[in-house]
Amino acid sequence: MTKTFGEYEPPKPISKAEREARKAFRQVDAEKAMSEHALAEKAFSQNRERLKAERLAREAAAGPVPKKQPKAKKK
């Protein structure tokens, strides 16, 4: 049966078994997403720490940074 524009068809009720299956799949998907997020966060943190250590080593090797001289005012 083809619906015409503007015709409303209420959603079909789902069975208890289908609700339980959807709930189980949602839980599995949520756990997977959380573990992926944790892995990405850990990798980001490790990379940030590595880059920080490299930057500090470069700065230590370069010595102190000279202070900038203030610009002379034009008259």
C-alpha distances in whole Angstrom, upper triangle without the diagonal:
4,7,10,13,15,12,13,11,14,15,15,19,21,23,27,28,25,27,30,29,28,31,33,32,32,36,37,35,37,40,40,40,43,45,44,45,48,49,48,50,53,53,53,56,58,58,59,62,63,63,65,67,67,68,71,72,72,74,76,77,77,80,80,78,80,80,79,82,81,81,84,83,84,87
4,7,10,12,10,12,11,15,16,17,20,22,25,29,29,26,28,31,30,29,32,34,32,32,36,37,35,37,40,39,39,42,44,43,44,47,48,47,49,52,52,52,55,57,56,57,60,61,61,63,66,66,66,69,71,70,72,74,76,75,78,78,76,78,77,77,79,78,78,81,81,81,84
4,7,8,6,8,9,12,14,16,19,22,25,28,29,26,27,31,30,28,31,33,32,32,35,36,34,36,39,39,38,41,43,42,43,46,47,46,48,51,51,51,54,56,55,56,59,60,60,62,65,65,65,68,70,69,70,73,74,74,76,76,74,76,76,75,77,76,76,79,78,79,81
4,6,6,9,11,14,17,19,22,25,28,31,32,29,30,34,33,31,34,36,35,34,38,39,37,38,42,41,40,43,45,44,44,48,49,48,49,53,53,52,55,57,57,57,60,62,61,63,66,66,66,68,71,70,71,74,75,75,77,76,74,77,76,75,77,76,75,78,77,78,80
4,6,9,11,15,17,19,23,25,29,32,33,30,30,34,33,31,33,36,34,33,37,38,36,37,41,40,39,42,44,43,43,46,47,46,48,51,51,50,53,55,55,55,58,59,59,60,63,64,63,66,68,68,68,72,73,72,74,74,72,74,73,71,74,73,72,75,74,74,77
4,6,10,13,15,18,21,24,28,31,32,29,29,33,32,30,32,35,33,32,36,37,35,36,40,40,38,41,43,42,42,46,47,46,47,50,51,50,52,55,54,54,58,59,58,60,63,63,63,65,68,68,68,71,73,72,74,73,71,73,72,71,73,72,72,74,73,74,76
4,7,10,13,15,19,22,25,28,30,27,27,31,31,28,31,34,32,31,35,37,35,36,39,39,38,41,43,42,42,46,47,46,48,51,51,51,53,56,55,56,59,60,60,61,64,65,64,67,69,69,70,73,74,74,76,75,73,75,74,73,76,75,74,77,76,77,79
4,6,9,12,15,18,22,25,26,24,24,27,27,25,27,30,29,28,32,34,32,33,36,37,35,38,41,40,40,43,45,44,45,48,49,48,51,53,53,54,57,58,58,59,62,63,63,65,67,67,68,71,72,72,74,73,72,74,73,72,75,73,73,76,76,76,79
4,6,9,12,15,18,22,23,21,21,24,25,23,25,28,27,26,30,31,30,31,35,35,34,37,39,39,39,42,44,43,44,47,48,48,50,53,53,53,56,58,58,59,62,63,63,65,67,67,68,71,72,72,74,74,72,74,74,73,76,75,75,78,77,78,81
4,6,9,12,16,18,21,18,18,22,22,20,22,25,25,24,27,29,28,29,32,33,32,34,37,37,37,40,42,41,43,46,47,46,49,51,51,52,55,56,56,58,60,61,61,64,66,66,67,70,71,71,73,73,71,73,73,72,75,74,74,77,77,78,80
4,6,9,13,15,17,14,14,18,18,16,19,22,21,20,24,26,24,26,29,29,29,31,34,34,34,37,39,38,40,43,44,44,46,48,48,49,52,53,54,55,58,59,59,61,63,64,65,67,69,69,71,70,69,72,71,71,73,73,73,76,76,77,80
4,6,10,13,15,12,13,16,17,15,18,21,20,20,23,25,24,26,29,30,29,32,34,34,35,38,39,39,41,43,44,45,47,49,50,50,53,55,55,56,59,60,60,62,65,65,66,69,70,71,72,72,71,74,73,73,76,75,76,79,79,80,83
4,7,10,12,10,10,14,15,14,16,18,19,19,22,23,23,24,27,28,28,30,33,33,34,37,38,39,40,42,44,44,46,48,49,50,52,54,55,56,58,59,60,62,64,65,66,68,70,70,72,72,71,73,73,73,76,75,76,79,79,81,83
4,7,8,6,7,10,11,10,13,15,15,16,19,20,20,22,24,25,26,28,30,31,32,34,36,36,38,40,41,42,44,46,47,48,50,52,52,54,56,57,58,60,62,63,64,66,68,68,70,70,69,72,72,72,75,74,75,79,79,80,83
4,5,5,6,9,10,11,12,14,16,17,19,20,21,23,25,26,27,29,31,32,33,35,36,37,39,41,42,43,45,47,48,49,51,53,54,55,57,58,59,61,63,64,65,67,69,70,71,71,71,74,73,74,77,77,78,81,81,83,86
4,5,5,6,9,10,11,12,14,15,17,19,20,21,23,24,26,27,29,30,31,33,35,36,37,39,41,42,43,45,47,48,49,51,52,54,56,57,58,60,62,63,64,66,67,69,70,70,69,73,72,73,76,76,77,80,81,82,85
4,5,5,6,9,10,11,12,14,15,17,18,20,21,23,24,26,27,29,30,32,33,35,36,38,39,41,42,44,45,46,48,50,51,52,54,56,57,58,60,62,63,64,66,67,69,69,69,72,72,72,76,76,77,80,81,82,85
4,5,5,6,9,10,11,12,14,15,16,18,20,21,22,24,26,27,28,30,32,33,34,36,37,39,40,42,43,45,46,48,49,50,52,54,55,57,58,60,61,63,64,65,67,67,67,70,70,70,73,73,74,78,78,80,83
4,5,5,6,9,10,10,12,14,15,16,18,20,21,22,24,26,27,28,30,31,33,35,36,37,39,41,42,43,45,46,48,49,51,52,53,55,57,58,59,61,63,64,65,65,65,68,68,68,71,71,72,75,76,78,80
4,5,5,6,9,10,11,12,14,15,17,18,20,21,23,24,26,27,29,30,31,33,35,36,37,39,41,42,44,45,47,48,50,51,52,54,56,57,58,60,62,63,64,65,64,67,67,68,71,71,72,76,76,78,81
4,5,5,6,9,10,11,12,14,16,17,18,20,21,23,24,26,27,29,30,32,33,35,36,38,39,41,42,44,45,46,48,50,51,53,54,56,57,59,60,61,63,63,63,66,66,67,70,70,71,75,75,77,80
4,5,5,6,9,10,10,12,14,15,16,18,20,21,22,24,26,27,28,30,31,32,34,36,37,38,40,42,43,44,46,48,49,51,52,54,55,57,58,59,61,61,60,64,64,64,67,67,68,72,72,74,77
4,6,5,6,9,10,10,12,14,15,16,18,20,21,23,24,26,27,29,30,31,33,35,36,37,39,41,42,43,45,47,48,49,51,52,53,55,57,58,60,60,59,62,62,63,66,66,67,71,71,73,76
4,5,5,6,9,10,11,12,14,15,17,18,20,21,23,24,26,27,29,30,32,33,35,36,38,39,41,42,44,45,47,48,50,51,53,54,56,57,59,59,59,62,62,63,66,66,68,71,72,74,77
4,5,5,6,9,10,11,12,14,15,16,18,20,21,22,24,26,27,28,30,32,33,34,36,38,39,40,42,43,45,46,48,49,51,52,54,55,57,57,57,60,60,61,64,64,66,69,70,72,75
4,5,5,6,9,10,10,12,14,15,16,18,20,21,22,24,26,27,28,30,31,32,34,36,37,38,40,42,43,45,46,48,49,51,52,53,55,55,55,58,58,58,62,62,63,66,67,69,72
4,5,5,6,9,10,11,12,14,15,16,18,20,21,22,24,26,27,29,30,31,33,35,36,37,39,41,42,43,45,47,48,49,51,52,54,54,54,57,57,58,61,61,63,66,67,69,72
4,5,5,6,9,10,11,12,14,15,17,18,20,21,23,24,26,27,29,30,32,33,35,36,38,39,41,42,44,45,47,48,50,51,53,53,53,56,57,57,61,61,63,66,67,69,72
4,5,5,6,9,10,10,12,14,15,16,18,20,21,22,24,26,27,28,30,32,33,34,36,37,39,40,42,43,45,46,48,49,51,51,51,54,54,55,58,59,60,64,64,66,69
4,5,5,6,9,10,10,12,14,15,16,18,20,21,22,24,26,27,28,30,31,33,35,36,37,39,41,42,43,45,47,48,49,49,49,52,52,53,56,57,58,62,62,64,67
4,5,5,6,9,10,11,12,14,15,16,18,20,21,23,24,26,27,29,30,31,33,35,36,37,39,41,42,43,45,47,48,48,48,52,52,53,56,57,58,62,63,65,68
4,5,5,6,9,10,11,12,14,15,17,18,20,21,23,24,26,27,29,30,32,33,35,36,38,39,41,42,44,45,47,47,47,51,51,52,55,56,57,61,62,64,67
4,6,5,6,9,10,11,12,14,15,16,18,20,21,22,24,26,27,28,30,32,33,34,36,37,39,40,42,43,45,45,45,48,48,49,52,53,54,58,59,61,64
4,5,5,6,9,10,10,12,14,15,16,18,20,21,22,24,26,27,29,30,31,33,35,36,37,39,41,42,43,44,43,47,47,48,51,52,53,57,58,60,63
4,5,5,6,9,10,10,12,14,15,17,18,20,21,23,24,26,27,29,30,32,33,35,36,37,39,41,42,43,43,46,47,48,51,52,54,57,59,61,64
4,5,5,6,9,10,11,12,14,15,17,18,20,21,23,24,26,27,28,30,32,33,35,36,38,39,41,41,41,45,45,46,50,50,52,55,57,59,62
4,5,5,6,9,10,10,12,14,15,16,18,20,21,22,24,26,27,28,30,31,33,34,36,37,39,39,39,42,42,43,47,47,49,53,54,56,59
4,5,5,6,9,10,10,12,14,15,16,18,20,21,23,24,26,27,29,30,31,33,35,36,38,38,38,41,42,43,47,47,49,53,54,56,60
4,5,5,6,9,10,11,12,14,15,17,18,20,21,23,24,26,27,29,30,32,33,35,36,37,37,41,42,43,46,47,49,53,54,57,60
4,5,5,6,9,10,11,12,14,15,16,18,20,21,22,24,26,27,28,30,32,33,35,35,35,38,39,40,44,44,46,50,51,53,57
4,6,5,6,9,10,10,12,14,15,16,18,20,21,22,24,26,27,28,30,31,33,33,33,37,37,38,42,42,44,48,49,52,55
4,5,5,6,9,10,11,12,14,15,17,18,20,21,23,24,26,27,29,30,32,33,33,36,37,39,42,43,45,49,50,53,56
4,5,5,6,9,10,11,12,14,15,17,18,20,21,23,24,26,27,29,31,31,31,35,36,37,41,42,44,48,49,52,55
4,6,5,6,9,10,11,12,14,15,16,18,20,21,22,24,26,27,29,29,29,32,33,34,38,39,41,44,46,48,52
4,5,5,6,9,10,10,12,14,15,16,18,20,21,22,24,26,27,28,28,31,32,33,37,38,40,44,46,48,52
4,5,5,6,9,10,11,12,14,15,17,18,20,21,23,24,26,27,27,31,32,34,38,39,41,45,47,49,53
4,5,5,6,8,10,11,12,14,15,17,18,20,21,23,25,26,26,29,30,32,36,37,39,43,44,47,50
4,5,5,6,9,10,10,12,14,15,16,18,20,21,23,23,23,27,28,29,33,34,36,40,41,44,47
4,5,5,6,9,10,10,12,14,15,16,18,20,21,22,22,26,27,29,33,35,37,40,42,45,49
4,5,5,6,9,10,11,12,14,15,17,18,20,22,22,26,28,29,33,35,37,41,43,46,49
4,5,5,6,9,10,11,12,14,15,16,18,20,20,23,25,26,30,32,34,37,40,42,46
4,5,5,6,9,10,10,12,14,15,17,17,18,21,23,24,28,30,32,36,38,41,44
4,5,5,6,9,10,10,12,14,16,17,18,22,24,26,29,32,34,37,40,43,46
4,6,5,6,9,10,11,12,14,16,17,21,23,25,28,31,33,36,39,41,45
4,5,5,6,9,10,11,12,14,14,17,19,21,25,27,29,33,35,38,41
4,5,5,6,9,10,11,12,13,17,19,21,25,27,29,33,35,38,42
4,5,5,6,9,10,12,14,18,20,23,26,29,31,35,37,40,44
4,5,5,6,9,11,12,15,18,20,24,26,28,32,35,37,41
4,5,5,6,8,9,12,15,17,21,23,26,29,32,35,38
4,6,5,8,10,14,16,19,22,25,28,31,34,37,40
4,6,9,11,14,17,20,23,26,29,32,35,38,41
4,7,8,11,14,16,20,23,25,28,31,34,37
4,6,9,12,15,18,22,24,27,30,33,36
4,6,9,12,15,18,21,24,27,30,34
4,6,9,12,15,18,21,24,27,30
4,6,9,12,15,18,21,24,27
4,6,9,12,15,18,21,25
4,6,9,12,15,18,21
4,6,9,12,15,18
4,6,9,12,15
4,6,9,13
4,6,9
4,6
4
